[in-house]
Amino acid sequence: MKKILFTSLVAASTLFGATSLESVLKNVSIPDVDAAIKDAKTLQKDINTKNYEELVSSWKKVEALYFAGDINEDYIDTPRYIDVFHNLKENLSEQMQRAIDSKDEPKIALFKNSFKTINALEYVLYNDDKITKREKALTVEILNTMISNLEDIKAIYKEYLAGEKKSEKWENAMIINTLIASSYRLKEWRIGDASGNSTKYKNSIDNRRAEYFLSKNSFNAIKAILEAHEEVIGNKDYYNFASMAKEAGAGKQVKEAQDAILKINEEINKLENDDFTKAKDLFKAAKTLHFAYYLSLIEELSVTAKILDADGD
């Protein structure tokens, strides 16, 4: 795993009222976590694929703007307890089939962290046309763990708002770092790997690499990630990162990112059935968004930037 660091001398900072992070936590992060918790509980009560789709969407928004690990390092790995996409070497489908076939109680059968993730849940719900009684019991147990982890994330955000704040320079750097890392994973992992445009799988198209290949929720996930970015970088009636950046003189660069998000949505709406075979333009649009954050905004705002997993592993 590589880490690429860029450090500059000046931080972009606002002088008016609440910081962009405080406003984003109140208006975006906490409501998004609440929505994911609500969707998880709804799925527990009514186990069907439609409710799973809703949970995918709400969770992706939480994951795309995950700040809790930076706020409190004890929670840096929490997303991996909920979602193991691109972070798992084992064959999860095979192992989840064993859990389904097992006679053990759900808590015992789901003995590994990876067995209690949204990816494991996808196999439980989509491995066959019918959701069995056993699969429903496993679903409830998986969701119990997911809900607990989501509640931990919410608690970290609320504690930060109520407690001592870090510097505004640190907050703004964290937000742009998160946007950069998320846009990289969108470009490379979620679009590039399946479409054959990523560095790792250049010219090797395979829809099976898509994030939610089994349930055909990969486009749904991408759209949710874009919604999350738009909540932070879009023009909103609450103070957000775009508000701060424009006050700091980066209005042009903010517009570049906003236009890139619109272009990605435009391109993905041209495609159907989670098919990435003709997603070259979609990849290009995602690349434009990544560079809008990674180059244009960073240069204009002069904040510290950090990209994790730059080698795609």
Secondary structure by P-SEA (a helix, b strand, c coil): cbbbbbbbcbbbbbcccccaaaaaaaccaaaaaaaaaaaaaaaaacccaaaaaaaaaaaaaaaaacccccccccccccccccccccccccaaaaaaaaaaaccccccccccccccccaaaaaaaacccccccaaaaaaaaaaaaaaaaaaaaaaaaaaaaaacccccaaaaaaaaaaaaaaaaaaaacccccccccccccccccccccccccccccaaaaaaaaaaaaaaaaccccccccaaaaaaaacaaaaaaaaaaaaaaaaaaaaaccccccccaaaaaaaaaaaaaaaacaaaaaaccbbbbcccccc
